[in-house]
Amino acid sequence: MAYYITIGRQPGCGGRLVGRELADRLGIAYYDRDNIIDLVAEDTGLAAETVTGLMERKTSSFLYDMATAAQMNPLEEQVFLSKNRVINELADKGSLVLVGSCGDYILRERENLLKVFLYGSPKQRIDRIVDLYHDYDSLTPQKLKSIDKKRADYYRFFTSGKWGEWSNYDLLMNTDLGLDPVTDMLEHIARVRFGGEA
């Protein structure tokens, strides 16, 4: 039985670290934004740098209206449709953990789906980013808030949903508890829900 775990997250919550470790423990495939960018670039024929820029930029309503009138999809929408196709093809191959990429929305019709959202306090998130990426100077609470808004706008544009809204997910987890305890709890829940040792 294939199953799917999607992890949405605020930046600095360690989503990739939790996701990769969880996939390793469960013995299933792991994908995140970097994998998806490469696959979308291959699917669309666009440069990976172009896809990177488009994957977190929402289409303006003006450009969307113009493109719709011309019966063409804006580039941002073409990239999103490619991402949708790529992620579903990966899911067709078997069980996976997917971090980010609107995975909870794209895989919403699949059975055996566990949708998780990770959040945390600004201080813990900034501390984690500094520890992982040694970015001491440029990250401020205001900049973090701006990144959150950008992700929320992108998610809302393509899904009509609210990013981080509790009703969109099965679990919301505060990573201020620590990444290991969060991963432990997710592993336990996944094994109970999808079979295997608890």
NUNU-232411 format. One line per 3 residues: number of its first residue (from 1); for each residue x, y, z of C-alpha. Coordinates in steps of 0.25 Angstrom, whole numbers. Example, Ala and Ser with C-alpha at 12.3 -4.5 7.8 and 13.67 -1.06 7.14 Angstrom:
# residues 2
1	49/-18/31; 55/-4/29
END
This chain:
# residues 198
1	0/0/0; 6/13/-4; 5/25/5
4	8/40/5; 13/50/15; 13/64/11
7	20/74/20; 17/89/19; 25/98/27
10	29/112/31; 44/115/28; 53/112/39
13	45/100/44; 54/90/39; 44/83/30
16	55/77/20; 63/71/32; 50/65/38
19	45/61/25; 58/54/20; 60/47/34
22	46/43/34; 47/37/20; 60/30/24
25	53/23/36; 41/19/28; 49/14/16
28	42/22/6; 45/33/-4; 48/47/-1
31	46/60/-9; 47/74/-6; 47/87/-14
34	61/85/-20; 57/71/-26; 44/77/-31
37	51/89/-38; 60/80/-45; 49/71/-50
40	40/83/-54; 52/89/-62; 54/76/-69
43	38/75/-72; 37/89/-77; 50/91/-83
46	53/104/-75; 66/106/-68; 66/102/-53
49	69/117/-49; 56/121/-56; 48/111/-50
52	53/114/-36; 49/129/-38; 35/125/-43
55	32/115/-33; 30/125/-22; 24/136/-30
58	10/138/-31; 4/142/-44; -2/156/-44
61	-17/157/-47; -14/166/-59; -4/157/-66
64	-13/145/-63; -25/153/-70; -17/156/-82
67	-12/142/-83; -25/136/-82; -31/146/-92
70	-20/141/-102; -23/126/-98; -9/124/-93
73	-4/121/-79; 5/130/-71; 19/124/-69
76	16/123/-54; 4/115/-57; 11/106/-67
79	21/103/-56; 11/100/-46; 4/91/-55
82	17/84/-58; 20/83/-43; 6/77/-41
85	9/67/-52; 23/63/-47; 18/61/-33
88	7/52/-37; 16/44/-45; 25/42/-33
91	14/38/-25; 10/28/-35; 23/21/-33
94	21/19/-18; 21/24/-4; 28/37/-1
97	30/49/8; 29/62/1; 33/75/7
100	27/88/2; 23/90/-13; 8/91/-9
103	8/76/-7; -4/76/2; -12/82/-9
106	-6/75/-21; -8/61/-14; -21/64/-8
109	-29/54/-15; -20/42/-12; -24/32/-2
112	-14/29/10; -9/44/11; -4/50/23
115	-3/65/22; 6/72/33; 9/87/35
118	22/91/43; 22/104/50; 30/111/61
121	33/124/68; 41/134/60; 53/134/70
124	54/119/69; 53/119/54; 63/130/52
127	73/123/62; 71/110/53; 74/117/40
130	86/124/46; 91/111/52; 89/103/38
133	93/114/28; 102/123/36; 93/135/31
136	96/144/43; 93/158/37; 82/158/27
139	71/151/34; 62/159/43; 48/157/49
142	43/166/38; 50/159/27; 44/146/32
145	30/151/32; 32/156/18; 36/142/14
148	24/136/21; 15/146/13; 21/142/0
151	19/127/3; 5/130/7; 2/138/-5
154	7/127/-15; -1/117/-7; -14/125/-8
157	-12/128/-22; -11/114/-27; -19/107/-17
160	-29/117/-13; -26/112/1; -19/118/13
163	-5/114/16; -3/109/30; -18/108/32
166	-21/97/42; -33/92/34; -24/89/22
169	-15/79/30; -16/66/38; -5/71/48
172	1/84/52; 14/83/60; 22/93/67
175	37/90/64; 41/99/76; 39/85/83
178	51/80/75; 53/74/62; 56/60/68
181	43/59/76; 35/64/64; 41/54/55
184	39/43/66; 24/47/67; 22/47/52
187	29/33/50; 20/28/61; 7/34/55
190	11/29/41; 14/15/46; 1/14/53
193	-7/20/42; -1/13/30; 3/0/36
196	16/-6/42; 22/-5/56; 17/6/65
END
